[in-house]
Amino acid sequence: MKSFRKELWFETTKRRQLINITPDVEDCLEKSGIQEGFALVNAMHISASVFINDDESGLHHDFEVWLEKLAPEKPYSQYKHNGFEDNADAHLKRTIMGREVVVAITDGKLDFGPWEQIFYGEFDGKRKKRVLVKMIGE
């Protein structure tokens, strides 16, 4: 059994941003040499997310609008968490979008369904944050 671990680092230019990290995870898979197994990809910060969906700009816009309706950034005073920080909405958005994904590895490839891609969702950006990629298999 092989094991591979790598941290991917991101620093977004906006407070909220979606980044397709599929190529980064595929690069990790290639470096791991694993042919059959599983890949775990998770956000290591409580105001960011990793999820699987379609890489389509209209859908990304819809996520932004939908999440903002569910957990609006402002007014900051609406959240008890906000005081020193102003990111309560980011914590809620992360909970909705999820912490991690697990993808099967088959024949040395990520075993996706049609259109599936892995995304890093940043909800309180403009600072360095990391994503853990952990792969196990043979």
trRosetta pair geometry for C-beta under 8 A, 3 or more apart (Angstrom, degrees):
i j d omega theta_ij theta_ji phi_ij phi_ji
1 136 6.4 7 178 -175 107 93
1 137 7.0 -125 -149 164 74 6
1 138 6.1 -69 -107 -72 47 81
2 32 6.5 133 130 172 130 91
2 33 6.5 -117 -164 81 173 97
2 34 5.4 -151 75 -84 127 91
2 37 7.6 -105 61 -46 89 160
2 135 7.7 -1 109 113 96 94
2 136 7.0 174 87 -149 55 46
2 137 6.2 -19 55 74 90 52
2 138 6.3 130 7 -110 93 32
3 134 7.5 -17 -168 -169 88 84
3 135 7.2 158 -156 87 42 57
3 136 5.2 -7 -105 -103 73 80
4 28 6.6 149 132 172 130 92
4 31 7.0 140 -154 99 141 88
4 32 3.5 -84 -36 -114 162 108
4 33 7.9 151 -62 33 133 73
4 34 6.5 -121 -2 -21 127 120
4 133 7.6 -26 116 121 95 94
4 134 7.2 162 85 -154 58 40
4 135 4.3 -1 54 55 104 102
4 136 7.8 -166 23 -70 69 41
5 132 7.2 -26 -158 -166 89 92
5 133 7.1 153 -153 86 41 62
5 134 5.2 1 -105 -107 80 76
5 135 7.8 -162 -68 25 42 66
6 28 5.2 -147 37 -119 136 116
6 31 7.6 61 -45 76 145 140
6 132 7.9 151 83 -156 41 49
6 133 4.9 -9 61 59 86 108
7 44 7.4 -19 -135 -9 106 151
7 130 4.7 -10 -174 -168 109 130
7 131 7.0 146 -160 71 59 43
7 132 5.9 -30 -103 -99 72 59
7 133 7.5 -177 -88 19 23 77
8 21 6.5 111 126 -153 166 131
8 24 5.3 63 -114 163 144 144
8 120 7.8 -130 103 -67 128 145
8 130 6.5 145 75 -158 46 69
8 131 4.4 -16 60 59 102 100
8 132 8.0 -155 21 -68 77 13
8 133 6.3 62 -17 -18 105 111
9 128 5.8 -9 -172 -163 108 101
9 129 7.3 157 -152 82 62 31
9 130 5.1 -33 -97 -97 65 82
9 131 7.9 -162 -72 20 24 72
10 19 6.4 -173 -131 32 145 162
10 120 6.0 156 -20 127 163 158
10 122 6.8 -133 117 -67 133 130
10 128 7.3 150 80 -147 37 53
10 129 5.7 -25 65 65 85 81
10 130 7.4 156 18 -95 74 31
10 131 7.0 40 -5 -11 113 104
11 125 7.5 125 -171 -172 44 94
11 126 7.3 35 -178 -159 80 22
11 127 6.4 -77 -133 154 90 13
11 128 4.8 -35 -77 -85 104 60
11 129 7.4 138 -86 15 53 67
12 15 7.8 -165 101 -44 125 2
12 17 4.3 176 -151 35 139 140
12 19 7.4 -141 -93 -40 105 124
12 122 4.6 179 -18 82 150 166
12 125 3.6 -42 62 -161 120 146
12 126 6.3 -62 81 -54 76 43
13 17 7.2 87 48 -63 66 154
13 125 7.5 4 48 132 19 134
13 126 7.1 44 -158 -95 19 76
14 17 4.8 123 60 -55 104 108
14 122 7.8 129 81 93 76 121
14 125 5.8 56 90 67 45 139
14 126 7.2 -92 130 -55 6 91
15 73 7.5 55 130 -115 150 148
15 122 7.8 -169 149 128 33 98
15 123 7.4 2 150 173 78 33
15 124 6.4 -19 -167 -128 82 31
15 125 5.2 170 -145 41 21 86
15 126 6.4 -26 -83 -12 53 108
16 64 6.6 127 126 -123 137 98
16 67 8.0 173 -151 92 147 139
16 90 8.0 -155 -86 -104 91 93
16 93 7.9 -57 -119 144 119 171
16 121 8.0 -7 -161 -178 80 79
16 122 6.3 175 -141 97 35 72
16 123 5.4 16 -109 -123 88 47
16 125 6.7 -174 -60 2 21 114
17 121 7.9 177 89 -153 42 44
17 122 4.7 4 53 54 81 114
17 125 5.8 18 15 -37 107 162
18 60 5.2 -142 46 -139 146 113
18 63 6.9 70 -56 76 144 147
18 119 5.3 -10 -170 -171 97 129
18 120 7.3 156 -157 79 48 51
18 121 5.4 -13 -105 -105 78 71
18 122 7.6 -160 -74 23 32 73
19 119 6.5 142 71 -158 42 72
19 120 4.6 -13 60 57 100 100
19 122 7.2 40 -4 -10 106 107
20 23 7.4 63 123 4 94 90
20 55 5.2 24 -92 -111 136 126
20 117 5.4 -24 -142 157 106 134
20 118 7.3 106 -162 76 59 52
20 119 5.8 -44 -98 -99 48 76
21 24 4.6 -47 -172 39 80 121
21 25 5.9 80 129 -23 88 97
21 41 7.3 167 99 -174 130 143
21 50 7.6 -57 43 -130 139 101
21 118 5.3 -64 71 106 85 99
21 119 6.5 128 13 -130 87 22
21 120 4.9 69 -30 -21 130 101
21 131 6.7 -8 -156 69 170 167
22 25 5.8 -59 -147 39 32 107
22 26 6.1 33 156 -19 68 107
22 55 7.9 -83 -1 -53 134 135
22 110 7.4 -131 -154 49 91 161
22 117 4.6 -79 -44 -155 136 84
22 118 4.9 138 -78 35 69 84
23 26 5.5 -53 -143 39 33 113
23 27 6.3 40 155 -24 64 103
24 27 5.7 -52 -153 32 30 114
24 28 6.7 33 148 -19 62 102
24 133 7.6 -154 131 -51 95 147
25 28 5.4 -48 -153 33 38 115
25 29 6.5 42 148 -22 65 101
25 39 6.4 99 -174 163 114 150
25 41 5.8 -41 -103 -84 131 141
25 103 7.7 75 155 37 145 145
25 110 6.7 56 118 -70 116 143
25 118 5.5 35 0 50 149 151
25 133 5.9 -178 -118 -120 78 133
26 29 5.4 -49 -149 33 35 115
26 30 6.5 39 152 -21 65 101
26 110 6.3 -90 -89 -10 81 119
27 30 5.7 -50 -150 33 33 112
27 31 6.5 28 153 -14 64 107
28 31 5.8 -60 -149 41 31 109
28 32 6.1 36 153 -28 66 108
28 39 7.5 117 96 -136 121 126
28 133 4.7 -50 -148 130 175 152
28 135 6.6 159 137 -19 108 130
29 32 5.6 -53 -146 30 30 115
29 34 6.5 -88 -154 57 72 96
29 39 6.6 -55 -82 -78 103 138
29 105 6.4 177 -137 -120 121 123
29 108 7.1 130 153 -176 110 61
29 109 7.5 88 139 -126 153 24
29 110 6.4 -135 -49 -50 161 86
29 135 6.5 146 -102 -95 66 160
30 33 8.0 32 167 -62 32 42
30 108 7.9 62 -100 180 56 102
32 135 4.9 -25 -120 78 167 143
34 37 4.9 -57 179 27 129 132
34 105 5.6 37 121 125 111 162
34 108 7.3 156 99 -114 49 61
34 135 5.3 -151 14 147 155 125
34 136 7.5 137 -117 141 150 12
34 137 4.2 90 -163 69 120 111
34 138 6.8 95 -144 64 76 16
35 105 7.1 155 140 138 18 110
35 107 6.4 -15 -173 -140 87 20
35 108 4.6 -32 -122 -60 67 79
35 137 7.0 -148 56 131 46 122
35 138 6.4 -41 50 101 90 64
36 105 6.1 167 -144 99 19 90
36 106 6.4 34 -114 -115 72 44
36 107 7.6 37 -73 -44 79 33
36 137 5.2 -165 96 -176 47 122
36 138 5.4 -6 59 56 94 86
37 104 7.9 174 100 -160 29 55
37 105 4.7 3 59 50 66 122
37 135 6.2 94 104 177 131 84
37 136 5.2 -153 -174 101 130 49
37 137 1.5 -109 -49 -65 133 126
37 138 6.4 148 -55 13 107 52
38 102 5.7 -6 -174 -173 115 100
38 103 7.1 149 -158 76 64 41
38 104 6.1 -43 -103 -110 70 45
38 105 6.3 -146 -73 5 17 93
38 135 7.0 -175 94 -145 45 60
38 136 6.0 1 55 56 85 83
38 137 6.4 150 13 -56 52 108
39 102 7.0 160 81 -155 50 51
39 103 4.8 -13 59 59 103 92
39 104 8.0 -70 19 12 80 1
39 105 5.9 97 -25 -51 95 106
39 110 6.6 -48 24 -109 143 96
39 133 6.7 -19 -168 -164 101 88
39 134 7.4 149 -158 80 52 45
39 135 4.7 -19 -103 -98 74 91
40 100 6.1 5 -173 176 85 133
40 101 7.7 170 -150 87 46 45
40 102 5.4 -18 -98 -101 69 80
40 132 7.4 -7 112 111 95 98
40 133 7.4 156 83 -155 57 39
40 134 4.5 -10 59 62 106 95
40 135 7.4 -169 23 -75 67 42
41 50 5.1 -148 121 171 93 154
41 100 6.1 164 85 -156 47 81
41 101 5.3 -5 57 57 97 87
41 102 7.9 175 20 -84 69 34
41 103 7.3 15 1 3 111 107
41 118 5.8 33 77 -165 162 144
41 131 6.3 13 -175 168 85 114
41 132 7.2 175 -148 87 40 55
41 133 5.4 -3 -105 -105 80 73
41 134 8.0 -174 -73 26 39 64
42 50 5.6 -142 -123 29 31 137
42 99 5.5 13 -150 145 105 84
42 100 3.2 -31 -94 -94 96 112
42 101 7.6 177 -75 21 64 50
42 131 6.8 174 88 -159 30 73
42 132 5.3 -9 60 55 82 98
43 48 4.1 -160 -161 102 139 94
43 49 5.5 -93 -12 -108 150 10
43 50 4.9 179 -33 -21 87 91
43 94 7.2 -121 83 -144 151 115
43 99 6.0 -124 45 -160 93 57
43 100 7.0 -147 14 -74 66 66
43 120 6.8 128 -88 -142 101 83
43 121 7.7 -64 -65 54 146 72
43 129 7.4 6 -162 153 92 122
43 131 5.7 -41 -100 -107 49 80
44 48 8.0 3 49 64 44 122
44 129 7.1 176 67 178 84 82
44 130 4.7 -10 43 84 130 89
44 131 6.5 -171 -2 -102 91 24
44 132 5.4 95 -59 -24 111 98
45 48 4.5 53 72 20 104 111
45 129 4.6 -59 -11 -148 149 121
45 130 7.2 121 -28 44 101 59
46 91 5.9 9 141 -118 98 86
46 94 6.1 156 173 88 47 165
47 87 5.4 -20 -116 162 149 131
47 90 3.6 28 -155 135 106 122
47 91 5.7 -52 -94 -67 78 57
47 93 7.8 49 -161 59 65 100
47 94 5.7 -137 -137 -37 23 135
47 122 8.0 39 121 -163 83 57
47 123 5.2 -127 169 74 79 96
47 124 3.8 -15 146 21 143 125
48 90 7.8 -8 -54 177 48 109
48 94 6.1 33 49 -105 14 118
48 120 6.7 -5 176 -177 115 87
48 121 6.3 163 -167 87 63 60
48 122 5.2 -16 -117 -109 102 54
48 123 6.3 -174 -92 19 46 82
48 124 7.4 -107 -55 38 76 81
48 129 5.5 137 -24 145 155 155
48 131 7.8 -108 125 -77 134 88
49 93 7.2 -111 -24 128 130 81
49 94 4.8 -175 -61 -133 94 66
49 97 3.8 38 -176 100 171 118
49 98 5.6 93 -159 68 109 56
49 99 6.8 -91 -131 -94 67 25
49 119 8.0 19 104 105 90 90
49 120 7.4 149 82 -164 52 43
49 121 3.9 -8 61 57 101 113
49 123 7.1 53 -4 -18 99 114
50 98 6.9 -78 72 105 53 94
50 99 6.9 7 37 145 87 32
50 100 5.4 23 65 -119 118 39
50 101 5.5 -116 127 0 102 93
50 118 6.6 0 -173 -175 97 97
50 119 7.0 168 -150 86 51 50
50 120 5.9 -23 -98 -102 76 57
50 121 7.2 -167 -76 16 25 82
50 131 6.2 108 -73 -137 127 119
51 97 5.1 -100 -35 174 141 88
51 98 5.0 112 -86 53 98 118
51 101 6.4 127 -130 -55 25 116
51 118 7.7 165 88 -151 28 56
51 119 5.6 -19 64 60 73 98
51 121 6.3 15 15 -14 107 124
52 101 5.1 107 -32 -121 103 151
52 103 7.6 130 -79 -78 139 108
52 112 7.8 -169 -157 -129 130 100
52 116 5.2 6 178 -162 114 101
52 117 6.8 163 -150 75 69 33
52 118 5.7 -36 -95 -96 77 58
52 119 7.2 157 -99 14 25 83
53 59 6.8 -157 146 143 125 140
53 116 7.3 -59 -121 -132 5 61
53 117 7.0 -35 74 56 43 78
53 119 6.4 -27 38 3 91 130
54 59 5.6 84 76 26 105 167
54 115 4.6 -11 -109 158 93 120
54 116 7.5 -62 -77 -92 53 32
54 117 6.9 78 -142 20 20 101
55 115 7.7 -157 20 -175 71 79
55 117 4.6 20 -39 26 106 157
55 119 7.7 162 -90 -72 81 109
56 59 4.3 71 76 10 98 112
56 60 7.0 -175 88 -13 48 85
57 60 5.4 -51 -146 34 36 114
57 61 6.5 41 153 -20 66 101
58 61 5.6 -51 -153 34 34 113
58 62 6.4 36 148 -20 65 104
59 62 5.3 -52 -149 35 36 115
59 63 6.6 43 150 -23 66 97
60 63 5.6 -45 -152 29 34 114
60 64 6.7 36 149 -19 62 102
61 64 5.7 -54 -155 34 34 114
61 65 6.4 29 152 -15 68 106
62 65 5.8 -54 -145 39 33 109
62 66 5.9 30 158 -18 67 112
63 66 5.9 -61 -142 42 26 109
63 67 5.9 21 163 -15 66 112
63 97 7.8 59 -163 -99 120 120
63 121 7.9 -111 154 -121 143 129
64 67 6.2 -59 -142 40 22 106
64 68 6.2 20 159 -18 61 112
65 68 5.9 -61 -148 37 25 110
65 69 6.6 26 153 -20 63 105
66 69 5.8 -55 -154 32 30 110
66 70 6.5 22 153 -13 65 109
67 70 5.7 -59 -147 41 35 109
67 71 6.3 -35 175 44 71 92
67 93 4.9 53 -169 -125 124 107
67 96 6.6 173 -118 77 92 147
67 97 7.4 -7 -98 -49 130 113
67 123 7.8 -116 160 -115 146 119
68 71 7.4 -82 -128 70 22 54
68 72 5.5 50 -179 -106 68 65
68 73 7.0 -36 -131 -9 88 85
69 72 7.1 16 -114 -60 15 89
70 92 7.2 -161 125 139 98 120
70 93 7.6 129 84 -94 113 70
70 96 6.4 80 114 -78 156 160
71 88 7.9 -138 -172 120 111 76
71 89 4.4 149 146 -148 99 78
71 92 3.8 173 -112 94 152 133
71 93 5.3 -140 65 -55 138 77
71 96 7.3 -159 -5 -12 128 135
72 78 7.6 43 73 49 100 153
72 89 6.3 -89 101 -112 24 138
73 76 7.6 -20 155 -77 65 71
73 86 8.0 49 -177 149 87 98
73 89 4.7 -123 -99 42 47 163
75 78 5.4 114 74 -22 80 97
76 79 6.8 -67 -177 34 50 100
76 82 4.6 -166 174 175 90 160
76 86 4.7 -47 -126 -141 133 99
76 88 7.7 127 -154 22 67 107
77 82 6.9 -115 -89 85 25 132
78 82 8.0 55 56 24 51 135
79 82 4.5 88 78 -3 103 104
79 88 3.4 -179 167 63 161 164
79 89 7.0 -131 -46 -44 149 67
80 88 7.6 119 54 -107 47 152
81 85 7.1 -39 143 74 89 107
81 87 7.8 -75 121 76 122 57
81 88 3.8 140 62 -95 122 109
81 91 6.8 -71 139 25 175 147
82 85 6.2 -109 -126 90 57 63
82 86 5.3 46 -137 -118 112 48
82 87 7.5 148 -95 26 87 36
82 88 5.0 -86 -42 -15 89 117
85 88 7.6 133 104 -40 102 68
87 90 4.2 -30 -177 27 93 123
87 91 6.6 101 128 -23 84 87
87 123 7.6 118 -165 118 99 90
87 124 4.2 32 -138 -112 130 141
88 91 5.7 -51 -158 30 40 113
88 92 6.7 35 149 -15 68 105
89 92 5.7 -58 -153 39 36 111
89 93 6.1 37 152 -21 70 107
89 123 7.1 -138 114 167 79 116
90 93 5.6 -51 -142 37 32 112
90 94 6.4 38 155 -22 63 103
90 123 3.7 155 -138 117 83 105
90 124 3.6 -5 -103 -41 170 107
91 94 5.8 -54 -152 32 29 113
91 95 6.7 31 151 -21 62 104
92 95 5.7 -53 -153 31 34 113
92 96 6.6 32 151 -17 66 105
93 96 5.7 -56 -151 36 34 112
93 97 6.1 13 159 -4 69 114
93 121 7.5 -132 142 140 108 125
93 123 4.3 167 78 -122 136 154
94 97 6.1 -67 -138 49 28 98
94 98 7.8 -103 175 59 56 18
94 99 7.2 53 168 -84 97 65
94 121 7.5 172 -104 94 64 111
94 123 5.9 -133 -50 25 83 142
97 121 5.1 -51 141 57 160 161
98 101 7.4 72 125 -61 136 75
101 118 6.0 -148 54 -123 149 103
103 110 5.0 3 143 -156 139 98
103 111 6.5 165 171 48 84 69
103 112 6.9 -17 -149 -74 122 73
103 118 7.2 -81 -39 -68 142 124
104 110 7.7 118 78 -163 50 50
104 111 4.0 -33 86 47 99 130
105 108 7.1 9 176 -118 100 15
105 109 7.1 159 -155 73 65 29
105 110 6.5 -42 -102 -98 66 43
105 111 6.5 -173 -105 -12 12 98
105 135 6.9 56 -37 -153 148 113
105 137 5.6 -116 63 -14 130 168
106 109 6.3 -33 71 61 66 81
106 111 4.2 64 11 -74 111 124
110 118 7.9 -93 -169 -23 160 120
112 116 3.9 -159 -165 70 109 116
112 117 7.6 29 -136 -68 153 37
113 116 4.9 85 56 -21 72 126
120 131 5.7 -98 -103 -61 122 143
122 125 4.2 54 151 -71 129 112
122 129 7.0 153 -116 45 105 142
125 129 7.6 -98 -119 3 67 126
